[in-house]
């Protein structure tokens, strides 16, 4: 099991330069986990596609549904004190630290392309292409 951030999920469902890496990661390790927050972040990504008229409403609904199916049973709450401690000590956002906290709780790695997380948590966060 690995923890993936919302952007890694987006790379899986939305074509782009990192999509092939996300596909390969899912093939290698299909047990993905994320804090419940992923849903809000993912919806926000999809809303951007709607605003830019890159995707239609029915398409974003289908993508959201597929992503929720993938993550069913692998969404977790994280402890606020620990998230805030990580944010305080790293300078990263509390949003991002939720993913780190979950990776620590599950004893696994966080797969991300977020440079700040990769810098702040080198023992826990790994780049998508390196996972």
Order of alpha helices (4+ residues) and beta strands (2+ residues): beta-alpha-alpha-beta-alpha-alpha-beta-alpha-alpha-beta-alpha-beta
